[in-house]
Amino acid sequence: MSEHYVYVLRCSDDSLYTGYTTDVARRVEEHDAGEGAKYTRGRTPVELVHTESYESKSTAMSREYEIKQLSRSQKERLVE
């Protein structure tokens, strides 16, 4: 059974980006290469600051949505 991950990146402009993947290392490399999400292009390099793993895709996607709804200060507390 594959693992499903929710991750948070700190971009070069100090913004935070939240995403979902099954391979965190590959996804971070894609973001750094400008091949990730449109949001992170032009905001490289990125730094991985938080990960969470889940057994199901639906649970991970729900958590990704929850994190995206947090305020900036709540996200900062999460990644500390």
KAGI-V986496 format. One record per residue. RES is the residue in three letters. SS is DSSP state (alpha for helix, beta for strand, coil for the rest). PHI is phi in degrees with one decimal (* if undefined). PSI is psi in degrees with one decimal (* if undefined). Layout:
res,ss,phi,psi
RES,SS,PHI,PSI
RES,SS,PHI,PSI
This chain:
res,ss,phi,psi
MET,coil,*,132.3
SER,coil,-82.7,152.9
GLU,coil,-89.5,149.8
HIS,beta,-122.4,133.2
TYR,beta,-122.3,145.6
VAL,beta,-112.5,134.5
TYR,beta,-135.7,157.1
VAL,beta,-125.9,130.7
LEU,beta,-111.7,144.4
ARG,beta,-101.0,120.6
CYS,coil,-84.2,168.0
SER,coil,-62.7,-23.3
ASP,coil,-90.2,12.6
ASP,coil,72.5,9.2
SER,coil,-80.5,162.8
LEU,beta,-112.8,135.4
TYR,beta,-120.7,133.1
THR,beta,-113.0,136.4
GLY,beta,-147.4,176.8
TYR,beta,-124.0,143.7
THR,beta,-162.0,168.9
THR,coil,-106.3,-5.8
ASP,coil,-143.9,96.6
VAL,alpha,-63.6,-46.6
ALA,alpha,-60.0,-46.0
ARG,alpha,-61.7,-42.5
ARG,alpha,-66.8,-40.6
VAL,alpha,-63.3,-41.9
GLU,alpha,-60.0,-40.9
GLU,alpha,-62.3,-44.0
HIS,alpha,-60.8,-46.4
ASP,alpha,-63.4,-30.3
ALA,coil,-84.2,0.6
GLY,coil,79.9,13.8
GLU,coil,-107.4,7.5
GLY,coil,-87.2,-144.8
ALA,coil,-65.9,150.7
LYS,alpha,-55.2,-36.9
TYR,alpha,-59.3,-41.0
THR,alpha,-81.9,-14.5
ARG,coil,-64.5,131.6
GLY,coil,83.3,-1.5
ARG,coil,-119.6,25.9
THR,coil,-91.1,157.0
PRO,coil,-76.8,158.4
VAL,coil,-109.0,155.4
GLU,beta,-126.0,128.5
LEU,beta,-73.5,120.7
VAL,beta,-118.2,-9.4
HIS,beta,-162.6,138.4
THR,beta,-139.2,150.5
GLU,beta,-137.3,142.4
SER,beta,-117.6,148.5
TYR,beta,-140.1,155.1
GLU,coil,-82.9,-24.6
SER,coil,-118.9,146.5
LYS,alpha,-63.3,-41.3
SER,alpha,-63.8,-38.5
THR,alpha,-65.9,-43.7
ALA,alpha,-63.6,-42.7
MET,alpha,-65.3,-37.4
SER,alpha,-64.2,-41.2
ARG,alpha,-67.1,-39.3
GLU,alpha,-57.0,-45.7
TYR,alpha,-61.4,-43.6
GLU,alpha,-58.9,-46.1
ILE,alpha,-63.8,-40.3
LYS,alpha,-63.8,-22.8
GLN,alpha,-84.6,-11.2
LEU,coil,-70.3,154.3
SER,coil,-75.2,166.8
ARG,alpha,-56.7,-45.6
SER,alpha,-65.4,-36.7
GLN,alpha,-66.6,-39.6
LYS,alpha,-65.0,-39.9
GLU,alpha,-61.0,-41.6
ARG,alpha,-64.5,-38.4
LEU,alpha,-61.8,-43.7
VAL,alpha,-80.9,-10.2
GLU,coil,-72.8,*
